[in-house]
Amino acid sequence: MSFAVEWLALREPYDIKARSSAVCTAVLSGLSDRFSVSLVDLACGTGATLRALSPHLPTHQNWRLVDNDLSLLARARPVPPLPGVNVTTTPADLSYDIESVLDGPVDLVTTTAFLDLVSDDWLERFAMEAAARHLPVYAALTYDGRVSLEPAFAADERMISALNRHQLGDKGFGPALGPAAAATAITRFESLGYMVTHEQSDWVFSAEDRRIQLALISGWTNALYEIPDVLDADVKDWSDRRTRAIADGISAIRVGHVDFFAQPAGMR
């Protein structure tokens, strides 16, 4: 599955604000005594995780950025360029290549806005491979199904419920976990002996954040049109009302996410 460059650029500053400071602190604490660190970022997109974390990590960093989209990989870089930060890109289909991309020297595996797209089988395979290599995992901004909309409309609950059903479709990894992904992953890593730090990391869009609200509603509307048991007329009416609220400067949206850091037993 791939995402438009424009959408990834639009959401990046909101992702940075939403990241859990408590989980980030746990990640950085686990690496604070290292002179250099090697990281693998799964489904890296244009490198947002690299840009968010690299200024706070030890000076010498080796990042391996993994994605199946060559056009996104071509844009993956730190901004501004940081001395001591070495970046390599690896094109890979993670539905098949998860084992190979975890091989080699790795101090931390990262991923952002990805786990809600994968299946339970894929997540189990990933957790087992990480545990076999004693790898810590930092997963940020996993959608958890919570959405709050202001002003509230009668159709909101029905539309969000339908969207959460849509999230369960196959995104290239088998039937997706969708809103259950974060809780499932946390439980899976804990069952493998990991200590897991987790916290909500919600997007919060105020009335001034019109552009991303419009993009979000547009994306949701397109998804709703794909759901057979939701009438197109109902979708259009709901979408039009939400769009007007955004244009009128009275809309606020909160979208629920979860961050977690899974530390293997014995890691400081």
N, C-alpha and C positions, 0 to 999 in steps of 0.2 A: 504494500500500500504506500502511496506517495502523496505529498501535500504540496499545494501551490506555494511558491516562494513568497508571494505577496502575503498570504495568510501567516506563514511562519514569521515574517518580519513584523507584521502587525501585532502578533501576540507576544513577541519576545519581551518587551518591557513590562508587560503585565505578568508574564511568567516570573520574571526576576522579582517583582514585588510580592508575588504570591508564595514563592519558595519559603518553606518553614525555616526560620532562623535556628530553632532548636535542633532540627535534623541536620542542617548545614554545619552547626557547631560540632555535632557528634562526628560528622564526616571529617572535618578539618582536624579535630582532636586526634582522630585515629591515624592521621598522617603527619602530625606536627613535628615528630622527631626524625623525619626522613630528610636526607640531603637532596634526594631526587625521588620522583614518583613516576610510575608508569600506569596509564589509565586506558581503558577501552570504553568507548562510548557507543552503545548500541542504538541503531535507528537515529543517527546523529542529526539528520536534517542538514541545516546550514551551519551547525556547530554552536548552537545556543548554549548548551551545557558547558562547552569549552570556554565560551566567553563569560559565562556566569561564575565559573569556579576558578579559572586559571589565575586571576589576580590575587587569590587568597591562599593558594597552595605554595609549597616550597618552590624556590627559584627555578630549579631544574626539573622540567616536566617533559615526559614523552607521552603524547596522546595518539592513540590509534582510533580514528573515527570510522565507523562502519555504517553503511547504508546501501540500499539496493538502487538508489536513484543517483545516477552519475551527475546530473545537473545540480543536484543539491550538494553533493560532495565537492564539486568544483568551487562552490561558494563557502565552504567550511574553513574558517580561519579565525584566529583571534583578532579583535579590533579594539585598540590599536595592536600591532604586532608586539609581542613581549619577548625580551631577551631571555634566553634559556628555555623557551617553550618550543619544543619540536613537535610538529604535527605531520602524521601520515594518514592517508585515506585508504580505506579498503572497501571496494565494492563487494557486497555479499548478499545473498538471499538468506535472511536469518531464519526463515522457516526450515532451511536445510543445513545451514552452515554454522549453527550456534557453537558446536564443539570446537571447530577450528579457530574461530575468532577469539575464543577464551584461552587458547594456548599461548605459551611464551611468558615472558616476565610481565606480570600484571599485579599492581598494588590495589587497584580499585576498578570495579565495573560500574559504569553509570548509564542511565537511560532516563529520558524525559518524555512524558505524554505518550507512552508506548504500551505499557502492560495491559491497559484496558482493551487493546486491539488483539491480544493473543488468546489462544485457547487454554483450557485447563491442562491439557496434555503437554502443550508447549511450555507452559509455566513450570510444570513438574520437571520436565527435561532440563530446563534452564537452571532451576534451583539445584537439582542433583549435580549437574555439571559444575556449577559454581562451588558447591560444597565439596565435591571431589578434589577441587583445586585449592580449597581453603580461601576463596575469594570473597572479600566484602563487596556489598552491592548497595549502591545509592540510586533509588528510583524516585523521581520527582514527578509531581503533577499528573498522577493517575486519576482519571475521572471516576467519581464514586456515585453518580446518579442524583446528587442533591442539586436542585436548581430553585432559586428564589427570584421572583419577578415582581417588579413594581412599575406601575400600578397593577394590581391583581385583576385578571379577567377570569370569567367562569370556565373557559376552555383550557386554562393553563395546565391544570393537573392532568387532564386527559392527553394533552399534547406532549408533555414531558414524559408521561408514562409510555406513550407510543415511541418517543425518541429513545428511551432506555431499552425498549424491546428491539429497536433497530440496531442499537449498539451490540446486540448479541449475534449479529450476522457474521458471516465468515469474512474476515479482512485479510485473508491470505495465510492464516495460521490455523484454520479450523474454526468452529463456532467460538466466537469471542466471549471472554468473561465479562466484558463491559463493566457496569458499575460494581460488580463483585470482585474485580481484579485485585484491588489493593488489599482488602481483607483476606482474600485467598492467598495472596503472596506472603503476607505477614505470617499467617498461620503455617504456610508451607515452610518458610525459612525457620520459624521457631521449632517446628517438628524435627528439623535437621540440626538442632543445637545452636542456632544463631541467637544472639541477643539483638532485638529489633527496636529501634527508636522510631516512632512515627507520630505524625501530627497532621492536622488538616492544613491545606495550602490552597485556599479558595481564590479564584478570580473574583475581583470586586470591581464592577463597572458602574460608575456614577453617571449622572445625566450628561456630563461633559464628554464622556467617552462614546460619542455617537458613532464614530467610524467602526470601531470593533464590535459594538452592539449590532450595527446594521449587517456586518459580515457574519456575525454569529447567527442572527435570525435568518439570514439568507441561506446559510448552510443547513440550519435546522429545517427550514421549509423544504429544501430540496430532498432531505432525508425523509420527511413526512410524506411527501408525494410518492415515495417508494413503498409505503406501507399499505397493503391492500384493504385493511379494515378501517382505514381513516378516509373519510370522504374528501376529495380534492376541494370541494366548496368550503368545507369546514376549515381545512388547512389555509386556504386563501384568506378567509375572513379573519382567522386568528393572526396570520402573518401581517395582514394589512393593518390591523389594530395595533399590534406591537410596533410596527414600523412607524405608524403615526405618533405613537407615544415617544419614540426615540426622537423623531423630527421636532416634536413639541417641547423637548427638553424635560420630560417628566419621567423618563424611564431609568430604572436601575436594575441591574442583573447581578446575581451572585451564582457562580458555578462551582460546585464542590469538587475538590481534589484532595488527594492524600500524598504526602511525601513519607518515605521510610528509608532508614539506613540499617542494613542487616550485617552485623559483625559476627564472624566466625568465633567460636569458643577459643579463648586464649588471646584474642586480639585486644590490645589496649584501647 
